[in-house]
Amino acid sequence: MNATAPEALSGVGHYENFPVASWLCPARLRPAVVAIYAFARTADDIADEGSASPAERLADLAAYRDELAACVRGGAGFARWPGVFVPLAAAMRAYALPPALFEDLLSAFEQDVAKTRDAAGYASRDELLDYCRRSANPVGRLMLHLYGVHDAAALHQSDCVCTALQLINFWQDLSVDLPRGRYYVPREDCPPHGLDSLGPKSWPAHPNAARLVAAEVDWARELMYEGAPLVHRVPGRAGWELRLVVQGGLRILDQIAAAGFNSFRVRPQLRPWDWPGLFWRALWM
């Protein structure tokens, strides 16, 4: 699924694209950001880590959802994940965090487990965007909520950035996801390039595989550019962190392109020497 923004920028996958409480996060917001991150990361671990069966993962996610419901009601005495839900309950009270955003995240984790279990993919870009709406966009909306940014234009830009980051993660991880039975390339995108939409294991060897990846990269880049003006709306240090997140995502796309759009075989990632360029680009946004 997704990694922290610092993890995403370093190319290390876990819960990508999440602005965790880094040195750029104001101290007053840090407990709430950490609580949100703990919720998402723990759910990600339930859905993705270890050797549990899909049925066990879905049962644990259902129990996790029950504890979220108790948290929303203001309950206490969480049986299995008190370290997650006690701080989250405090953050929800302090900032009136919208419960629906947490519920959306859980529905995306559940969908990911089911899709992987069934070796199923996504028929269309619209279907994949609906997944991103629940797997990625709630993160940005929760961060904007903490910063008191609520207008429709900012929310749309946030959705564009978060969806772009999720798509970038998919196109970065094609060489990792495909062997694990995770198929995020929309099937409708395959026929225009001559690829078999129902035979994903044949994609890496297809002579037009790079053209398919290039089309997906262009899609992610367009979304990122559409959302990038948000960096001027987020106040203070968080706006600078967002600049780096945006530029980190764009840099990954540049690396995919520089490698000949060969991410079915090679996983690009940011290196220490990429950082000076990221800071320079962030400065001039």
C-alpha positions in Angstrom: 0.0 0.0 0.0 1.4 3.2 1.1 5.0 4.6 3.7 5.8 7.8 5.3 6.8 10.8 3.2 10.4 10.5 4.3 10.3 6.8 3.6 8.7 7.4 0.2 11.3 9.9 -0.7 14.1 7.5 0.2 12.5 4.8 -1.9 11.8 2.6 1.1 8.3 1.1 0.9 6.0 0.7 3.9 3.2 3.2 4.2 4.3 5.6 1.5 3.3 9.2 1.0 2.4 9.9 4.6 3.8 13.1 6.1 4.8 11.7 9.5 5.9 13.9 12.4 9.2 14.9 11.0 11.3 17.9 12.0 9.1 20.0 9.7 5.9 19.2 11.6 4.9 21.7 14.3 5.2 20.3 17.8 1.5 21.1 18.6 0.3 18.8 15.8 2.9 16.0 16.2 0.8 13.8 18.6 -2.2 13.9 16.2 0.0 13.2 13.1 1.7 10.3 15.0 -1.7 8.9 16.0 -3.0 9.0 12.4 0.2 7.4 11.1 0.0 4.6 13.8 -3.6 3.9 12.7 -2.7 3.6 9.0 0.6 1.8 9.5 -1.0 -0.8 11.9 -3.8 -1.5 9.4 -1.2 -1.8 6.6 0.7 -4.3 8.7 -2.5 -6.3 9.3 -3.2 -6.3 5.6 0.3 -6.9 4.3 2.8 -8.2 6.7 3.5 -11.7 8.1 2.2 -15.0 7.0 -1.5 -14.7 7.8 -4.1 -16.1 5.4 -6.4 -13.6 3.5 -9.3 -14.8 5.7 -7.3 -14.1 8.9 -6.3 -10.7 7.6 -9.9 -9.8 6.8 -11.0 -11.0 10.2 -8.4 -8.9 11.9 -9.3 -5.8 9.8 -12.9 -6.4 10.8 -11.9 -6.4 14.5 -9.8 -3.3 13.8 -12.9 -1.6 12.3 -14.8 -2.5 15.4 -12.2 -0.7 17.6 -12.3 2.3 15.3 -16.1 2.4 15.8 -15.6 2.3 19.5 -13.0 5.1 19.2 -15.5 7.2 17.2 -18.1 6.7 19.9 -15.7 7.9 22.5 -15.2 4.5 24.1 -12.3 3.1 26.0 -10.8 -0.2 27.0 -9.7 -1.2 23.5 -9.0 -4.9 23.6 -6.3 -5.5 20.9 -4.8 -2.1 19.8 -4.9 0.3 22.7 -1.6 1.8 21.6 -3.3 2.9 18.4 -6.8 3.9 19.5 -6.2 5.6 22.8 -4.0 8.3 21.1 -6.3 8.4 18.1 -9.4 9.0 20.3 -7.6 11.9 21.9 -6.7 13.3 18.4 -10.2 12.9 17.1 -11.6 14.8 20.1 -9.0 17.5 19.9 -9.3 18.1 16.2 -12.8 16.7 15.3 -11.1 14.4 12.7 -13.7 13.1 10.2 -14.4 9.3 11.0 -15.3 8.7 7.3 -11.7 9.2 6.3 -10.5 6.5 8.6 -13.2 4.2 7.4 -12.2 4.8 3.8 -8.6 3.8 4.6 -9.8 0.6 6.1 -12.0 -0.2 3.2 -9.0 0.2 0.9 -6.9 -2.2 3.0 -9.7 -4.7 2.9 -10.0 -4.3 -0.8 -6.2 -4.8 -1.3 -6.4 -8.1 0.7 -9.3 -9.4 -1.4 -7.7 -8.3 -4.7 -4.4 -10.0 -3.9 -6.3 -13.1 -2.7 -8.2 -13.3 -6.0 -5.2 -12.3 -8.2 -7.6 -9.6 -9.4 -6.7 -6.2 -11.0 -8.5 -3.1 -12.0 -10.6 -2.9 -15.1 -10.3 0.8 -15.7 -8.6 4.0 -14.6 -11.9 5.1 -12.9 -11.9 1.9 -10.8 -8.2 2.5 -9.8 -9.0 6.1 -9.0 -11.8 5.0 -6.7 -9.3 2.8 -4.8 -6.8 5.8 -4.6 -9.7 7.9 -3.3 -9.8 5.6 -0.3 -6.2 4.4 0.0 -4.4 7.7 -0.4 -6.6 10.8 -0.5 -7.8 10.5 3.1 -4.2 11.0 4.3 -4.0 14.4 2.6 -7.4 15.5 3.7 -6.6 14.6 7.3 -3.4 16.7 7.2 -5.3 19.6 5.7 -7.9 19.3 8.4 -5.2 19.6 11.1 -3.9 22.7 9.4 -7.4 24.2 9.1 -7.5 24.2 5.3 -11.0 23.1 4.2 -11.9 24.8 0.9 -12.9 22.8 -2.1 -10.0 23.9 -4.3 -7.4 22.8 -1.7 -9.1 19.5 -1.1 -9.1 18.8 -4.9 -5.4 19.6 -5.2 -4.7 17.4 -2.2 -6.5 14.6 -3.8 -4.5 15.0 -7.0 -1.2 15.0 -5.1 -2.1 12.0 -3.0 -3.5 10.0 -5.9 -0.4 10.9 -8.0 1.8 9.6 -5.2 -0.1 6.4 -4.9 0.1 5.9 -8.7 3.8 6.7 -8.6 4.3 4.0 -6.0 2.5 1.6 -8.2 4.6 2.3 -11.3 7.8 2.3 -9.2 6.9 -1.1 -7.7 5.8 -3.0 -10.8 8.8 -5.4 -10.5 7.8 -6.1 -6.9 4.0 -6.2 -7.1 3.7 -8.3 -10.2 5.4 -11.4 -8.8 3.2 -11.0 -5.7 0.0 -11.2 -7.7 -0.8 -7.5 -7.4 -2.0 -5.9 -10.5 -2.6 -2.1 -10.5 -2.2 -1.3 -14.3 -5.8 -0.8 -15.5 -6.8 -3.5 -18.0 -8.2 -0.9 -20.3 -4.8 0.6 -20.8 -3.3 -2.6 -22.2 -4.9 -3.1 -25.6 -3.9 0.2 -27.1 -0.3 -0.9 -26.6 -0.9 -4.5 -27.8 -0.6 -6.1 -24.3 -2.9 -8.9 -23.2 -5.1 -7.3 -20.5 -5.9 -10.7 -19.0 -2.3 -11.9 -19.0 -0.3 -9.7 -16.6 2.6 -12.1 -16.3 3.3 -11.6 -20.0 3.6 -7.8 -19.6 7.3 -7.5 -18.6 8.5 -9.4 -21.8 6.2 -7.6 -24.2 8.0 -5.3 -26.7 5.6 -2.5 -25.9 5.8 -2.8 -22.1 7.8 0.5 -21.9 5.1 2.3 -23.9 2.5 1.2 -21.4 4.6 2.3 -18.4 5.2 5.6 -20.1 1.5 6.2 -20.5 1.0 5.5 -16.8 3.9 7.8 -15.8 2.3 10.6 -17.9 -1.0 10.1 -16.1 0.7 10.3 -12.7 2.7 13.4 -13.7 -0.4 15.3 -15.0 -2.1 14.6 -11.7 0.9 15.8 -9.7 1.1 19.0 -11.7 -2.6 19.6 -11.2 -2.2 19.3 -7.4 1.2 21.0 -7.0 -0.2 24.5 -6.4 -1.4 23.2 -3.0 2.2 23.8 -1.7 1.3 27.5 -1.6 -1.8 26.9 0.5 -0.4 24.8 3.3 1.1 27.1 6.0 4.6 27.2 7.4 7.0 24.3 7.5 4.4 21.8 6.3 4.2 23.6 3.0 8.0 23.0 2.6 7.6 19.4 3.5 4.9 19.1 0.9 7.2 20.7 -1.7 9.7 18.0 -1.0 7.1 15.2 -1.2 5.9 16.6 -4.6 9.4 16.9 -6.0 10.3 13.4 -4.6 7.4 11.9 -6.5 8.3 13.7 -9.7 11.9 12.6 -9.3 10.8 9.0 -9.2 8.9 9.5 -12.4 12.0 11.0 -14.0 14.0 8.0 -12.9 11.5 5.6 -14.4 11.8 7.6 -17.7 15.6 7.7 -17.5 15.6 3.9 -17.1 13.6 3.5 -20.3 10.3 2.9 -18.5 11.6 -0.5 -17.5 10.1 -0.6 -14.1 8.6 -4.1 -14.8 12.2 -5.2 -14.2 14.0 -2.4 -12.3 12.7 -0.5 -9.3 14.0 3.1 -9.2 14.4 4.8 -5.9 15.8 8.0 -4.6 19.5 8.1 -3.5 21.3 10.6 -1.2 22.7 12.5 -4.2 19.1 13.2 -5.4 18.4 15.5 -2.4 20.3 18.6 -3.5 18.2 18.7 -6.6 15.0 18.1 -4.7 15.7 21.0 -2.4 16.6 23.2 -5.4 13.4 22.3 -7.2 11.3 22.8 -4.0 12.8 26.2 -3.5 11.5 27.4 -6.9 8.0 26.0 -6.9 
